[in-house]
Amino acid sequence: MAACLAAGSEAAVSHRCAARLWELPGVRKEPTAEIWIPRGRGSRPRGTIVHETRSLAGVDTTVLHAIPVTSIARTLIDCAPLWRAGVLEEALDDALRRGLISIPMLRRRADRLAPCGRAGAAELRRLLASRDGDRLPESVLERRLLRLIARAGLPPPDIQHEIFDGGRLLARVDLAYPSVGLAIEADGYRYHAGRGRWQRDLTRRNALTAIGWHVVHVTAEDLQMRPTEVCQTIALALARADGHE
């Protein structure tokens, strides 16, 4: 807020600082404020990273926590050249899950603001294309698990797959290989802690086992400390379920 006030009425928090205001995952807290200002107008506050633009369209700015800030679409487009592909992917998924942006809206702004050849534009377009018609993973942990599965050369699983027993919905699992009855749950402590949740998880797992499904659980610690073992476990479970051990 101080940087925007010092720079002038048309300034807006941008780039990585905007990503922090939007509470996007994987974004480090930057010690320096970062803002857009109109080219040739406004001051450049000391200790602030200042980007100049001919103009910021109304659709590209909003107010968040009483602070002028770039829209979520503009923030993702501005940050695409600055982030590793994994960080950009997780931020995009989070914005889509929370309903902050839609794929058509982001694609329209990217077509206007991030022409082909601009750094980060190709990766952003690839991520948008890969999400057309697909369900989204419901957590950063699930997305990281999907990337690990892809890097290992394993077949892509279904995302947020619903399992029915007769006409009754039995469970919705994070990832699944329905043809072989294999479910994979990405277990974050936040969503699986507590005796009540623990009991519900066991009950659901027993119900899935009773109708012939095999369930593999993967934690954040597994992904960080034992990625090779995770891939081997999934590959072995696929082979066993498919009858090709």
C-alpha positions in Angstrom: 0.0 0.0 0.0 2.8 2.4 0.9 4.6 1.8 -2.4 1.4 2.4 -4.4 0.6 5.6 -2.5 4.2 6.9 -3.1 4.1 6.0 -6.8 0.8 7.7 -7.6 -2.9 6.9 -8.0 -2.5 4.7 -11.1 0.0 2.3 -9.5 -0.9 -1.3 -8.6 0.9 -4.1 -6.8 2.1 -6.6 -9.4 4.1 -9.7 -10.2 5.3 -11.7 -7.2 3.9 -9.3 -4.6 0.5 -9.6 -6.3 0.8 -13.3 -6.2 1.3 -13.1 -2.4 -1.7 -10.9 -2.0 -3.8 -13.5 -4.0 -2.3 -16.1 -1.6 -1.2 -18.4 -4.5 0.7 -21.5 -3.4 4.5 -21.9 -3.7 5.2 -18.1 -3.8 8.0 -17.0 -1.5 7.5 -13.8 0.5 9.5 -11.1 -1.2 11.2 -8.5 0.9 10.7 -5.8 -1.8 7.5 -4.4 -3.0 6.8 -4.8 -6.7 4.4 -2.5 -8.7 3.3 -1.4 -12.1 3.2 2.3 -13.0 2.1 4.1 -16.2 5.1 4.8 -18.4 6.3 8.4 -17.9 4.0 9.1 -15.0 4.2 8.4 -11.3 7.3 8.3 -9.1 9.6 5.4 -8.4 9.6 4.8 -4.6 13.0 3.8 -3.2 13.4 0.1 -2.3 10.6 -0.9 -4.8 10.8 -2.9 -8.0 9.0 -0.8 -10.5 7.7 -2.0 -13.9 6.4 0.5 -16.5 3.6 0.0 -18.9 1.8 2.1 -21.4 -1.4 1.5 -19.6 -3.2 -1.0 -17.3 -6.6 -1.9 -18.7 -9.4 -1.8 -16.2 -9.9 -5.6 -16.5 -6.2 -6.0 -15.4 -6.6 -4.3 -12.0 -8.7 -4.7 -8.9 -8.6 -3.9 -5.2 -7.6 -6.6 -2.7 -7.5 -6.0 1.1 -7.9 -2.2 0.2 -4.7 -2.4 -1.9 -4.7 -1.8 -5.7 -3.4 -5.0 -7.3 -3.2 -6.6 -10.7 -6.0 -9.1 -11.5 -5.4 -12.8 -11.0 -5.1 -13.2 -14.8 -2.6 -10.4 -15.2 -0.7 -11.6 -12.2 -0.3 -15.1 -13.6 0.7 -13.7 -17.0 3.3 -11.4 -15.4 4.7 -14.1 -13.3 4.9 -16.8 -16.0 8.4 -15.8 -17.1 9.6 -15.5 -13.5 8.5 -18.9 -12.1 9.5 -22.5 -12.6 7.0 -24.5 -14.6 5.9 -26.4 -11.4 5.2 -23.2 -9.5 3.2 -21.7 -12.4 1.2 -24.9 -12.7 0.3 -25.0 -9.0 -0.7 -21.4 -8.9 -2.9 -21.8 -12.0 -4.6 -24.9 -10.5 -5.2 -23.0 -7.2 -6.7 -20.0 -9.0 -9.0 -22.3 -11.0 -10.1 -24.3 -8.0 -11.0 -21.2 -6.1 -13.0 -19.8 -9.0 -10.7 -16.7 -9.3 -10.3 -17.2 -13.0 -11.6 -19.3 -15.9 -9.6 -20.9 -18.6 -11.3 -18.9 -21.4 -10.8 -15.6 -19.6 -7.1 -16.3 -18.9 -6.6 -17.4 -22.5 -8.1 -14.2 -23.8 -5.8 -12.0 -21.7 -2.8 -14.2 -22.5 -3.5 -13.8 -26.2 -3.5 -10.0 -25.8 -0.7 -9.6 -23.3 1.6 -12.5 -23.8 2.3 -12.9 -27.6 4.0 -16.0 -28.8 7.8 -15.8 -28.2 7.4 -13.9 -25.0 9.1 -15.6 -22.1 6.7 -17.9 -20.2 3.9 -17.6 -22.9 4.4 -21.0 -24.3 4.4 -22.7 -20.9 1.2 -20.9 -19.9 -0.5 -21.8 -23.1 0.5 -25.5 -22.7 -0.9 -25.5 -19.2 -4.2 -24.0 -20.3 -4.5 -26.5 -23.2 -3.9 -29.4 -20.9 -6.8 -28.4 -18.6 -9.5 -28.1 -21.2 -12.3 -30.5 -20.1 -10.2 -32.1 -17.4 -11.0 -32.2 -13.7 -8.5 -30.4 -11.5 -6.5 -32.0 -8.7 -7.8 -30.7 -5.4 -4.4 -29.9 -3.8 -0.8 -29.0 -4.6 0.2 -32.4 -3.3 -2.0 -34.1 -5.9 -0.5 -32.0 -8.7 3.0 -32.9 -7.6 2.1 -36.5 -7.5 0.7 -36.3 -11.1 4.0 -34.7 -12.2 6.0 -37.5 -10.6 3.8 -40.1 -12.3 4.3 -38.4 -15.7 8.1 -38.2 -15.2 8.2 -41.9 -14.4 6.5 -42.8 -17.6 3.5 -44.3 -16.0 0.1 -44.0 -17.7 -1.9 -40.9 -16.7 -4.6 -41.6 -14.0 -8.1 -40.2 -13.9 -8.4 -37.2 -11.6 -11.0 -37.0 -8.8 -12.6 -40.3 -9.9 -16.0 -41.3 -8.6 -16.4 -45.0 -7.6 -19.9 -46.5 -7.5 -21.2 -49.7 -5.9 -24.4 -50.4 -7.8 -26.1 -46.9 -8.0 -24.5 -45.7 -4.8 -21.5 -43.3 -4.8 -19.0 -45.1 -2.6 -16.0 -42.7 -2.8 -14.3 -40.1 -4.9 -10.6 -40.8 -4.9 -7.8 -38.4 -5.8 -6.3 -40.4 -8.7 -7.5 -43.7 -10.2 -6.9 -46.4 -12.8 -10.5 -47.6 -13.1 -9.7 -50.3 -15.7 -7.6 -52.2 -13.1 -9.3 -51.0 -9.9 -6.4 -49.0 -8.5 -7.0 -45.9 -6.4 -4.2 -43.5 -5.3 -4.9 -41.1 -2.4 -2.6 -38.1 -1.8 -2.8 -37.7 1.9 -2.0 -34.3 3.3 -2.0 -34.1 7.1 -4.3 -31.1 7.2 -7.2 -33.0 5.6 -6.6 -36.4 7.2 -5.7 -35.5 10.8 -8.0 -36.2 13.7 -9.6 -39.4 14.9 -12.9 -38.8 13.1 -11.3 -38.3 9.7 -9.0 -41.2 10.4 -11.9 -43.5 11.1 -13.8 -42.3 8.0 -10.7 -43.0 5.8 -10.4 -46.5 7.2 -14.1 -47.2 6.6 -14.0 -45.9 3.0 -10.8 -48.0 2.3 -12.5 -51.1 3.6 -15.5 -50.5 1.4 -13.3 -50.0 -1.6 -11.3 -53.2 -0.8 -14.6 -55.1 -0.4 -15.6 -54.4 -4.1 -12.1 -55.3 -5.4 -10.3 -52.0 -5.5 -6.7 -51.6 -4.3 -5.8 -48.3 -2.6 -2.3 -46.8 -2.4 -1.7 -43.9 0.0 1.0 -41.2 -0.7 2.0 -38.5 1.7 4.0 -35.2 1.2 6.9 -36.8 3.0 6.8 -39.8 0.5 7.0 -37.4 -2.4 9.9 -35.4 -1.0 12.0 -38.2 0.6 11.0 -41.3 -1.4 9.9 -40.4 -4.9 11.5 -43.5 -6.5 9.8 -45.8 -4.1 6.4 -44.1 -4.7 6.8 -44.7 -8.5 7.8 -48.3 -7.9 4.8 -48.9 -5.6 2.4 -47.5 -8.1 4.0 -49.5 -11.0 3.9 -52.7 -9.0 0.3 -52.1 -8.0 -0.6 -51.5 -11.6 1.1 -54.7 -12.6 -0.5 -56.8 -9.9 -4.0 -55.3 -10.6 -3.6 -56.0 -14.3 -2.4 -59.5 -13.7 1.0 -59.0 -15.2 3.3 -59.1 -12.1 
